[in-house]
Amino acid sequence: MTTRAMMAIEDIYGKGIVDVMRDLEDGFRIGDLVKIVAECADDGKGVDLDAAAELVDGLGVEGAGELLGEVAEAAFPESKNGGAGKNAKRAARSK
């Protein structure tokens, strides 16, 4: 997930990328999945919604959702097992 893709997703949803990804864990609409795939596709350069919908159709909803999870884990590896919060606290203390 490139910085460009994360910025675009934040603009679409009007909140930070971490909040968007957390919300998706609770459930998502197909339109949300397509929008996020659109922004992340083509190595983060993005594609239009029609191309993203074709990608989702090709992968299936479950496959696209799993892929999105893998993309999020790759973008935020420190968030696995609650590590992001711990790192953030340590970073704040070190300044």
N, C-alpha and C positions, 0 to 999 in steps of 0.2 A: 504494500500500500504506500504509494508515494505521497510526498508532502502535498503535491498538487491535488491528488485524489482526496486526501484528508481535508484540505481546505474547502474543496467543492462540496464534500459531504456535510461539513459544518455549516456551510452557507445554505444548503438545501434544508437542513433541519433546524437551523437557528440555535444550535448548541454545540458544545465541544464534542470532539470525536469519541472520547471515552464514554461520555453520556449516551451518545448515539449507539455505540457498540453494546453498552449495558442494556439499553432498551431493547435491542434486537434479541438479546438472550431471553427476554421475557416473552418473546413472540414477535412476529413480523408479518406484514402484509406482502403479497407478491410484488406490488408496486415498489415497496421499499427495497426488496431484494434486487429488482431490476435496476433501480436508480443507483444503488451502491455498486452493483456489478458494472454498470455503465461507467462509473467514475474510476473504478479500479482496473478495468480491462485494458488491453494493449499496453502492458507493462506500466500502467498508471497514467498513460496519456489520455485514456478515456475514449469511449465510443458513444454514438447516439443511442437513444432508448430502444429504437427498433433493433439495432444490432445486439444490444444487451438482452433484449427479450428472446432473440434467437439463441443466444448463448445459454440462457436459462432453459429454454425449450430443449436444447441439445443435451444439457446436463441433467435435466429434471429438477424439480423444485428442491428435492432432498439433496441431490448432488450439488446444486448451486449453493444451498445453505451450508453444506459441509465445507465446500471450497471457501466460502466467505469466512467461516470460522478459522480455517487454516491461514487465510490471508491476515485476519485480525491477530492471530497468535504470532505470526511472523513479524507483524508490525509492532506488537507490544509483547515481546517475550518475557519481560519482567513482570507482567501482570498475572502470569500463571501462578497459582497457589498464593495469591495475595501479595506477591512481591512488589508490586508497584507502590502500594501505600508505604511499605517499609522503606523502600529506596527513597521515596519522597521525603519521609521524615528524616532519614540520615542526611540527605542532601541539605535540608534546611538547617540542621544542627551544625554542619561543617562550615557554614559561612560565617 
